[in-house]
Amino acid sequence: MAIKKTTTRKAPAKKSTSSVGISILGGGKNEMRKWEVESAMSTLQRASEIQKNAKLMSDVKKMAAEKAKEFTSIAAGKKF
């Protein structure tokens, strides 16, 4: 006589429609967006400060040129 195996299936978890919930990261989408905007604003302010500093911008341009050469070498398949 064959034995019939039975399996039990769990019902999928129901999604809460309540606006109150606990988040591991804390805050909802609005809070995350606010943080993102504040971070972007801070970044733009720092960029403005860097652009006004002639000596620093000169050094940044030199480093950018060096990096561009490295990337060109990599793209051409050359070892450096």
N, C-alpha and C positions, 0 to 999 in steps of 0.2 A: 504494500500500500504506500503510495506517495505521500510525502509530508508537504503540506501547503505552507509556504512562508508568508507571513503577513508583515507588512511594514506600516508604521504609523507616520503620517506626514504632519508636520507642524504647520499651523496656519501662519501666513505671512504677518509680520508685525504691522500693526495699524499705525499710520502716521497721525501724529497729533495735529489737530487744527487749532490748538490753543496758541495764542501769541506769546504766552509765557513759557519759557523753556530754559534749560540749563545747557550752556555751551562750554565745552572743554577749553576753547580758546578765549572765551569771554567776549561778549558783545556780538552784535549781529552784523548784517551787511552794511547798515548805515554807519556803524562804528568803524568797521574795517575801511569803508570808503573815506571817512573823515581822516583816519590815520594815513591813508594813501595820499590824500590831497595835502595834508600837512607835511608829509615827507617830501613830496614833489616840490612844494613851495620852499622848503628848506634847501633842497638841492639847487633850485634856481637862484636862490639868494646867494648861496656859496659860489655858484658859477659866475654870478655877477661880480662878486668880490675878487675872484681869481682873474677875471678879464680886466679888471681895473689895475691889477698889480703887474706892471710892465716886466719886471725882472722875472717873476714867476711865469708869466705867459711866454717869455723868451725861452725859458728852460723847458716848458711844456712842449713848445713847438720843436725844439731840438730832439726831445725824446720821441715825439710823434714821428719825426723824420727817420729816426733810428729804427723804430718799430715797423714803419712802412717798408724799409729796406729788408728787414728780417722776413716780413710777410711775403714780399716779392720773391725772396730767395726760396721760401717754402713753396710758394705757388709754382715756381719754375722747377721745383724738384731738386734744388741744389742743397748741399749740406753746408753749414756754416760753422 
